[in-house]
């Protein structure tokens, strides 16, 4: 099926609670590349690249209610894989 890019914007109490570290850990366990970045408006942007089914697993984890802090909403966008990451970063 090939690789894809998931961008998810996570809103809630997700900054200063270990959320980006948690996302990075889950993504690496799943074999995804990408980044979790704090945005100035309080959201965290998660960009993940890999197989679609694996990205969907990460998306389900983001929405699971078992994250650090509190997730109020997740908005997702799917795009073509760009191959711009070699690991998974916290930014």
C-alpha positions as CSV (number, residue, x, y, z in Angstrom):
1,X,0.0,0.0,0.0
2,X,2.9,2.4,0.6
3,X,3.7,5.0,3.1
4,X,1.5,8.1,3.9
5,X,1.8,11.2,6.0
6,X,-0.6,11.9,8.9
7,X,-0.8,15.4,10.4
8,X,-2.8,15.7,13.6
9,X,-3.5,18.8,15.6
10,X,-4.2,17.9,19.2
11,X,-6.1,20.4,21.4
12,X,-6.5,20.3,25.2
13,X,-4.0,20.3,28.1
14,X,-1.2,18.9,26.0
15,X,1.8,21.2,26.7
16,X,4.0,20.8,29.7
17,X,2.6,17.4,30.7
18,X,5.0,15.0,28.8
19,X,2.6,14.7,25.9
20,X,5.2,15.1,23.1
21,X,7.5,12.6,24.8
22,X,4.6,10.1,25.1
23,X,3.8,10.6,21.4
24,X,7.4,10.1,20.4
25,X,7.6,6.9,22.4
26,X,4.4,5.5,20.9
27,X,5.5,6.5,17.3
28,X,8.9,4.8,17.8
29,X,7.2,1.7,19.1
30,X,5.1,1.6,16.0
31,X,8.1,2.3,13.7
32,X,6.9,5.7,12.5
33,X,9.0,8.7,11.6
34,X,8.0,12.4,12.2
35,X,7.7,15.0,14.9
36,X,5.6,16.3,17.7
37,X,5.7,20.1,18.0
38,X,4.3,22.6,20.5
39,X,2.3,25.3,18.7
40,X,2.0,28.9,20.1
41,X,-1.8,28.5,20.5
42,X,-1.4,25.6,23.0
43,X,-2.0,22.7,20.5
44,X,0.5,20.0,19.6
45,X,1.0,19.2,16.0
46,X,1.9,15.6,15.3
47,X,3.3,14.6,11.9
48,X,3.9,10.9,11.4
49,X,5.0,9.0,8.3
50,X,4.6,5.3,7.7
51,X,2.1,2.7,6.6
52,X,-1.5,4.0,6.7
53,X,-2.7,1.3,9.1
54,X,0.2,2.1,11.5
55,X,-0.5,5.8,11.3
56,X,-4.2,5.1,12.1
57,X,-3.1,3.2,15.2
58,X,-1.2,6.3,16.4
59,X,-4.3,8.4,15.7
60,X,-6.4,6.0,17.7
61,X,-3.9,6.3,20.6
62,X,-4.1,10.1,20.4
63,X,-7.9,9.8,20.8
64,X,-7.8,7.0,23.4
65,X,-8.1,9.1,26.6
66,X,-4.9,7.4,27.9
67,X,-2.5,10.2,27.1
68,X,-0.7,12.5,29.5
69,X,-2.7,15.7,30.1
70,X,-6.1,15.9,28.5
71,X,-7.0,15.7,24.8
72,X,-10.1,17.6,23.9
73,X,-10.0,17.2,20.2
74,X,-7.9,15.8,17.4
75,X,-8.1,17.2,13.8
76,X,-6.4,15.0,11.2
77,X,-5.1,15.5,7.6
78,X,-3.8,12.8,5.3
79,X,-1.2,13.5,2.6
80,X,1.4,11.8,0.5
81,X,4.5,10.5,2.2
82,X,7.4,13.0,1.8
83,X,10.2,11.1,3.4
84,X,11.5,14.2,5.2
85,X,12.1,12.5,8.6
86,X,14.7,9.9,9.7
87,X,13.5,9.5,13.3
88,X,10.8,11.0,15.5
89,X,11.6,14.3,17.1
90,X,10.1,16.4,19.9
91,X,10.1,20.1,19.0
